[in-house]
Amino acid sequence: MTRRRSTVAALAVTGVALAATAMIPASASDRPAPPRGAPPGQLRHWAEDTWTSFEALVVDSTGLPDDNIGGDLSPDSRGGYTSPTNIGAYLWSTVVARDTGLIEDDEARDRMATTLESVAELEKHDASGMFYNWYDPATGAKLDELGEDDPVEPFLSSVDNGWLATGLLLAAHAEPSLADEADAVRKQMDFGCFYDPEVNQIRGGFWDTDQDDPNLPADDYCGMGTDVWYTGHHYGAFNTEPRIASYLGIAEGQIPAEHYFGPARTFEPTCDWSWTETNASGQWESYLGVDVFEGTLPYRGMDIVPTWGGSMFEALMVPLFVPEEEWGPDSWAVNHPLYVQGQIEHGLQEADYGYWGFSPSNDPAGGYREYGVDQLGMDGPGYTSDQERTSVDQPYEGCREGSEAPTEYGDGVVTPHASFLALRYAPQEAVKNLRKIARDFDAYGPGGFYDAVAVRSGQVSERYLALDQGMIMAALGNALADDSVRGYVSDGAVEDSLRPLMEMEEFTASDRVPSHGR
């Protein structure tokens, strides 16, 4: 059985659109063309097959999707558990299926209505309105184990609740007849309960039962009336997936606007931070009274605002829903394409895999693992791109020496969802990479692309994960239906609150070497 670990566990950081389109064009010919280099017929074929995986993942009686399913889409191969993120992914994927003509309007509404009815009945933490990390998709019961001899303690994750709230917000805007049901749940979710005002960052989450660990602070950030036990870490890196929870909290007025500038773009280049990847370069700026080190890390002639571990979904899952590069022309618009270029160059040139796209996914050898490009992350060890965990120990000038760079990499693991995340920024390269993966490996099944491929051994993880399939559906929905996914989420309070913050910031990210010179 494959178990997708909670996002908070996978991405723990130690110490640290445009208006919604109310009417979707009725025919494909009325829709703007997909990104140049991305054939609409190919994209639609991929969307149709990916949606088939969701039809197999969901339990019809509850409308709750399972976390994962086997490559043959047999109901018996479902994982037997689900999470708030998975539920959000199913909601937005259902809307994409409708907007791209894969299912009729009535079917989409019925599916979402069933899901929302079940979500309203899930056990949650009433004082915060937040949901626990694992539920039984067949019954909706909160789970205290994920299989025999695999107990889990109920936990409330800031980022996983962020993705559920994203799905609820999208559903309300995409299907106004269900807005009351979706908003009734989402409006009870207080993201301020994760926000630590003393450090201007959010925590990874909390437990609502006593934790006998002095490293887990007991506190109450939002007036719940009782203490909860918070994770020992904050999400201290800015360019990571948990910023969706920050964005939603700011948009709802639950978290102050200055929090946008609280997480680190990079840490300042002092020996206090020499355990991180390498020296950052940059300068100090101040926004809304918050001092921000506008730092970048070097990689292959580029200066890039890194993620925590160097993975694709940390950087590019959020802009599936929020048009960061449009609202941040001097920040995200520069960094997102550079980040994609870094991933491409690692796969095709530095590691010489012949393929690219590194992000947390199923491990073809079994289980779930974080994959990434080490040098694109702030963390010293970072996420690695191969099964052998080949990392780059760069020097930190004046503080520690590094080691010689590796001369070869091992069995690199690519995940197709990473290429779909890059579709907006490098459409020709993304489509070419996906076609190569499908051509060269047994990597495509009845539900679309399998989750991951080890490219030297050819080993394939023949499973489908709701989270990763959800990212693929969101990317294809934007490409095929005029950025509808972005529009549904970013309309209204999200744009009003976030756009002014993004517009005022300038990253120091840049491409120092012309691409033809590399």
C-alpha positions in Angstrom: 0.0 0.0 0.0 1.2 3.5 -0.8 0.9 6.1 1.8 1.2 9.8 0.9 2.6 11.4 4.0 0.9 14.5 5.4 2.3 17.6 3.6 3.3 19.1 7.0 5.6 16.1 7.5 7.0 16.2 4.0 7.7 20.0 4.0 8.5 20.9 7.6 10.8 23.8 7.8 12.9 23.7 10.9 13.0 27.2 12.7 11.7 28.6 10.3 -6.3 36.4 -11.3 -8.0 38.0 -12.8 -11.8 38.3 -12.2 -13.6 34.9 -12.3 -15.3 34.1 -15.6 -18.9 33.5 -14.7 -19.7 31.8 -18.0 -17.2 29.3 -19.5 -17.3 29.3 -23.3 -19.6 26.5 -24.5 -17.3 25.1 -27.2 -13.6 24.4 -27.5 -13.5 26.7 -30.5 -14.6 29.7 -28.3 -11.8 29.2 -25.9 -8.4 30.9 -26.2 -5.7 28.6 -27.4 -3.6 26.8 -24.9 0.0 28.0 -24.3 2.0 28.0 -27.5 3.6 24.7 -28.0 0.9 22.8 -26.1 -1.4 21.1 -28.7 -5.0 21.3 -27.4 -5.9 17.9 -28.6 -3.0 16.3 -26.7 -3.9 18.3 -23.5 -7.5 17.3 -23.7 -6.6 13.6 -24.1 -4.4 13.8 -21.0 -7.2 15.6 -19.1 -9.8 13.0 -20.1 -7.6 10.1 -18.9 -6.6 11.9 -15.7 -10.2 12.6 -14.9 -10.8 8.8 -15.2 -8.5 8.3 -12.2 -10.7 10.6 -10.1 -13.8 8.7 -11.1 -12.1 5.6 -9.8 -10.7 7.3 -6.7 -14.0 8.7 -5.4 -16.4 6.8 -3.2 -19.7 7.5 -4.9 -21.8 7.3 -1.7 -19.7 10.0 0.1 -18.2 11.9 -2.7 -14.9 11.7 -0.9 -11.8 10.7 -2.9 -9.3 8.2 -1.7 -5.7 9.3 -1.3 -4.4 6.8 -4.0 -5.3 3.9 -6.2 -3.5 1.2 -8.1 -2.7 1.6 -11.8 -5.5 -0.6 -12.9 -8.0 1.6 -11.1 -9.5 -1.3 -9.3 -11.6 -0.1 -6.2 -9.9 -2.9 -4.2 -6.5 -1.1 -4.7 -7.6 2.2 -3.0 -5.5 3.2 -0.1 -8.4 3.4 2.4 -7.8 7.0 3.7 -8.1 10.5 2.5 -7.1 14.0 3.6 -8.3 17.6 3.4 -6.0 18.2 0.4 -7.4 15.2 -1.5 -10.9 16.5 -1.0 -10.0 20.0 -2.2 -8.2 18.4 -5.2 -11.4 16.4 -6.1 -13.6 19.5 -5.9 -11.4 21.6 -8.3 -10.9 18.6 -10.6 -14.6 18.1 -10.9 -15.0 21.8 -12.0 -12.2 21.3 -14.5 -13.9 18.2 -15.9 -17.1 20.3 -16.4 -15.3 23.3 -17.8 -13.5 21.2 -20.4 -16.6 19.3 -21.4 -15.6 16.0 -20.0 -18.8 15.8 -17.9 -22.1 17.6 -18.0 -23.0 20.5 -15.7 -25.6 18.4 -13.8 -23.2 15.6 -13.1 -20.5 18.1 -11.8 -23.1 19.7 -9.6 -24.3 16.4 -8.2 -20.7 15.3 -7.5 -19.8 18.4 -5.7 -23.1 18.5 -3.7 -22.4 15.0 -2.4 -18.8 15.9 -1.4 -19.9 19.1 0.3 -22.6 17.3 2.3 -20.0 14.8 3.5 -17.5 17.5 4.3 -20.1 19.3 6.5 -20.5 16.1 8.5 -16.7 15.4 9.0 -15.5 15.6 12.5 -13.4 18.7 12.9 -11.8 21.0 15.5 -14.8 23.2 16.3 -12.9 26.1 17.9 -10.8 26.7 14.8 -13.0 25.2 12.1 -10.1 23.1 10.9 -10.1 19.5 9.7 -8.0 16.6 10.8 -5.4 15.0 8.6 -6.9 11.6 7.9 -10.5 10.3 7.3 -12.1 7.2 5.9 -13.4 8.1 2.5 -16.1 5.3 2.7 -17.6 6.5 5.9 -16.2 10.0 6.7 -14.9 8.8 10.1 -11.8 10.4 11.5 -8.9 7.8 11.4 -6.6 7.0 14.2 -4.7 4.5 12.1 -3.8 4.1 8.4 -3.6 0.3 8.5 -2.7 -2.4 10.9 0.0 -1.4 13.3 0.2 2.1 11.8 -1.4 4.5 14.3 -1.7 8.2 13.7 -2.5 10.9 16.2 -5.1 13.3 14.9 -3.4 16.5 13.7 -4.6 19.7 12.0 -2.3 20.8 9.2 -2.2 24.4 8.1 -1.3 23.6 4.5 -3.7 20.7 4.1 -6.5 22.8 5.4 -5.3 25.5 3.0 -5.9 23.2 0.0 -9.3 22.1 1.3 -10.3 25.8 1.6 -9.0 26.4 -1.9 -11.3 23.7 -3.2 -14.3 25.1 -1.3 -13.6 28.7 -2.5 -13.3 27.5 -6.1 -16.5 25.4 -5.8 -18.5 28.3 -4.4 -17.4 30.6 -7.3 -17.7 27.9 -10.0 -21.1 26.6 -9.0 -23.1 29.5 -7.3 -26.0 27.1 -6.5 -23.7 25.4 -4.0 -22.0 28.6 -2.7 -24.0 28.5 0.6 -22.9 24.9 1.3 -19.3 25.5 0.4 -19.0 28.9 2.2 -20.7 27.5 5.3 -17.8 25.2 5.8 -15.0 27.5 4.7 -16.1 30.6 6.6 -15.6 28.6 9.9 -12.0 27.9 9.0 -9.8 30.4 10.9 -6.2 30.4 9.5 -5.3 32.9 12.2 -5.2 29.9 14.5 -1.9 28.9 12.8 -0.4 32.4 12.8 2.3 33.2 15.4 2.4 37.0 15.7 5.7 36.9 17.5 7.6 35.6 14.5 5.1 36.7 11.8 4.9 33.2 10.4 2.5 30.3 10.5 3.0 27.0 12.2 2.9 23.7 10.5 -0.3 22.9 12.5 -1.4 21.7 15.9 -2.7 18.8 18.0 -5.7 19.3 20.2 -4.7 16.7 22.7 -1.9 17.0 25.3 1.5 16.5 23.8 4.2 15.4 26.3 7.0 17.2 24.5 8.6 20.5 25.7 9.5 21.4 22.1 5.8 21.6 21.1 4.5 24.9 22.5 1.0 25.1 24.0 -0.7 28.3 22.9 -3.9 29.9 21.5 -3.3 32.2 18.6 -6.9 33.0 17.6 -9.0 33.1 20.7 -10.1 29.5 20.7 -10.6 29.6 24.4 -8.1 26.8 25.1 -4.6 26.0 24.3 -3.5 23.6 21.5 -0.1 22.1 21.0 1.7 23.6 18.0 4.4 22.1 15.8 7.9 23.0 16.9 8.5 24.6 13.5 7.1 27.5 11.5 6.9 27.6 7.7 9.8 30.0 7.5 10.6 29.7 3.8 8.5 32.0 1.5 8.6 30.1 -1.8 6.9 27.0 -0.6 3.4 25.4 -0.9 2.2 26.5 2.5 1.9 30.1 1.3 -1.6 29.1 0.1 -2.7 29.0 3.7 -1.1 32.4 4.3 -2.9 33.9 1.3 -6.3 32.7 2.3 -5.8 33.9 5.9 -4.8 37.3 4.7 -7.7 37.5 2.2 -10.2 36.6 5.0 -8.6 39.2 7.4 -7.6 36.5 9.8 -3.9 37.1 9.3 -2.4 40.6 8.9 -1.1 41.8 5.5 2.4 42.2 6.8 2.7 38.4 7.2 3.2 38.3 3.4 6.7 39.6 4.2 7.4 37.4 7.2 8.8 34.2 5.7 12.4 34.3 4.4 13.1 34.7 0.7 16.5 33.4 1.7 18.2 33.7 5.0 20.8 36.5 5.3 24.4 35.4 4.4 25.9 35.0 7.9 27.5 32.0 9.6 24.3 31.6 11.7 22.7 30.2 8.6 25.7 28.2 7.2 23.8 25.0 7.7 21.7 26.0 4.7 22.6 25.4 1.0 25.1 28.2 0.4 25.6 32.0 0.7 22.7 34.1 -0.5 23.2 37.4 -2.3 20.8 40.2 -2.1 19.8 43.4 -0.2 17.6 44.5 2.6 14.2 46.2 1.8 11.3 47.2 4.0 7.6 46.6 3.3 4.8 47.6 5.6 7.4 48.0 8.3 8.8 44.5 7.9 12.5 44.2 7.0 13.0 41.6 4.2 16.3 40.3 2.9 15.7 40.1 -0.8 18.0 37.2 -1.3 18.7 34.6 -4.0 20.8 31.6 -4.4 23.0 31.0 -7.5 22.3 28.1 -9.9 23.8 27.6 -13.4 24.1 31.3 -14.2 20.8 32.3 -12.6 19.9 34.0 -9.3 16.8 32.3 -8.0 14.6 32.7 -4.9 14.7 29.1 -3.7 12.1 26.8 -2.3 12.8 24.8 0.9 13.8 21.5 -0.7 14.1 22.3 -4.4 10.9 20.6 -5.6 8.5 21.8 -8.3 5.3 21.7 -6.4 6.7 23.9 -3.6 7.2 26.6 -6.1 4.4 26.1 -8.6 1.3 24.6 -7.1 0.1 27.9 -5.6 0.2 29.7 -9.0 -2.2 27.2 -10.4 -4.8 29.1 -8.4 -3.3 32.6 -7.8 -1.8 34.5 -10.7 1.4 35.5 -8.9 3.4 36.4 -11.9 0.7 38.8 -13.1 0.3 40.5 -9.7 4.1 40.4 -9.0 5.7 41.5 -12.2 9.0 42.3 -10.5 9.0 39.2 -8.2 7.1 36.0 -9.2 7.1 36.9 -12.9 10.9 36.7 -12.9 11.3 33.8 -10.5 8.8 31.2 -11.7 10.3 30.8 -15.2 13.9 30.7 -13.8 12.8 28.0 -11.4 11.4 25.9 -14.2 14.6 26.5 -16.2 16.7 25.3 -13.3 14.7 22.0 -13.1 15.1 21.5 -16.8 18.8 22.1 -16.8 19.3 19.8 -13.9 17.6 16.9 -15.6 18.9 17.4 -19.1 22.4 18.8 -18.5 23.7 18.6 -14.9 22.4 15.1 -14.1 22.1 14.1 -17.8 18.9 12.0 -17.2 17.3 12.9 -20.5 14.1 13.8 -18.6 13.2 16.4 -15.9 10.6 17.3 -13.4 11.4 16.6 -9.7 8.8 16.9 -7.0 7.5 14.8 -4.0 5.8 11.7 -5.4 5.5 8.0 -5.0 8.9 6.3 -4.9 9.0 3.7 -7.7 10.8 1.4 -5.2 7.9 1.8 -2.8 6.5 4.4 -0.4 6.4 8.2 -0.8 9.5 10.4 -1.0 10.5 14.0 -1.6 12.4 14.6 -4.8 13.9 17.9 -6.0 16.9 19.7 -7.2 19.2 20.2 -4.2 20.7 23.5 -5.2 17.2 25.0 -5.8 16.4 24.6 -2.1 17.4 26.5 1.0 17.9 23.4 3.1 21.5 22.2 3.1 20.8 18.5 2.2 17.7 19.5 0.2 15.6 17.1 -1.7 17.6 15.0 -4.2 16.7 13.9 -7.7 17.8 10.3 -7.7 17.3 7.2 -5.7 20.9 7.3 -4.4 20.2 10.8 -2.8 23.1 12.4 -4.6 23.5 15.9 -3.2 25.7 18.9 -3.8 27.7 20.2 -0.8 28.4 23.8 -1.8 30.8 26.0 0.2 29.4 28.7 2.4 32.0 31.4 2.0 33.7 32.4 5.3 31.9 29.8 7.3 32.5 26.3 5.9 34.1 24.5 3.0 32.1 22.5 0.6 33.0 19.3 -1.3 33.6 18.7 -5.0 30.4 18.5 -7.0 29.3 15.0 -8.0 30.5 13.9 -11.4 27.5 11.6 -12.0 24.0 11.0 -10.7 22.2 7.8 -10.1 18.6 6.6 -10.9 16.8 9.9 -11.3 13.1 9.9 -10.4 10.8 12.2 -12.4 7.1 12.8 -11.7 4.8 13.9 -14.5 2.9 16.3 -12.4 6.0 18.5 -12.3 5.9 19.0 -16.0 2.3 20.0 -15.9 3.2 22.6 -13.2 5.7 24.0 -15.7 3.2 24.0 -18.6 2.5 27.7 -18.3 6.2 28.8 -18.2 7.8 26.3 -20.6 4.9 24.8 -22.7 7.0 23.3 -25.5 9.5 21.8 -23.1 6.8 20.4 -20.8 4.9 18.7 -23.6 8.0 17.3 -25.1 9.1 15.9 -21.8 5.8 14.3 -21.1 5.6 12.7 -24.5 9.1 11.3 -24.0 8.2 9.8 -20.6 5.1 8.2 -22.2 7.1 6.9 -25.2 10.1 5.6 -23.4 8.6 3.9 -20.3 5.5 2.0 -19.3 4.4 5.2 -17.6 0.9 5.8 -19.0 -2.2 3.9 -17.9 -6.0 4.1 -17.9 -5.9 7.1 -15.5 -3.2 9.0 -17.3 0.4 9.2 -16.3 1.5 7.0 -13.5 2.9 8.8 -10.5 6.7 8.5 -11.0 9.4 6.9 -13.1 13.0 6.0 -12.2 14.6 6.8 -15.5 17.8 4.7 -15.5 16.2 1.5 -14.2 12.9 2.1 -15.9 11.0 1.3 -12.7 7.6 2.9 -12.6 5.3 3.6 -9.7 2.0 2.3 -11.1 -0.3 4.3 -8.8 -2.3 7.4 -9.0 -2.3 9.9 -6.1 -5.2 12.3 -5.7 -2.9 15.2 -4.9 -0.7 14.8 -7.9 -3.6 14.1 -10.3 -5.3 17.2 -8.9 -2.3 19.3 -9.8 -2.4 17.9 -13.3 -6.2 18.7 -13.6 -5.7 22.2 -12.4 -2.9 22.9 -14.9 -5.0 21.5 -17.7 -8.1 23.4 -16.6 -6.1 26.7 -16.9 -4.7 25.7 -20.2 -7.9 24.5 -21.8 -10.5 26.8 -20.2 -9.1 30.3 -20.2 -7.4 30.2 -16.7 -10.8 29.3 -15.2 -9.1 27.6 -12.2 -7.2 30.8 -11.4 -10.2 33.0 -12.0 -12.5 31.1 -9.6 -10.0 31.3 -6.7 -8.4 34.7 -7.2 -11.6 36.8 -7.8 -12.7 39.2 -5.1 -11.0 39.2 -1.7 -7.9 37.2 -2.8 -7.0 39.7 -5.5 -8.0 42.7 -3.4 -5.8 41.6 -0.5 -2.8 40.0 -2.2 -2.3 41.9 -5.4 -1.2 45.1 -3.8 1.4 43.1 -1.7 2.8 41.3 -4.7 3.0 44.5 -6.7 5.2 46.3 -4.2 8.0 43.7 -4.0 11.0 43.3 -6.2 13.0 40.1 -6.1 16.7 40.2 -6.9 16.2 37.1 -9.1 17.8 37.3 -12.5 19.2 35.3 -15.4 22.9 36.3 -15.5 23.8 34.3 -18.5 21.8 34.2 -21.8 20.2 30.8 -22.3 22.0 30.3 -25.6 25.3 30.7 -23.8 24.8 27.8 -21.4 
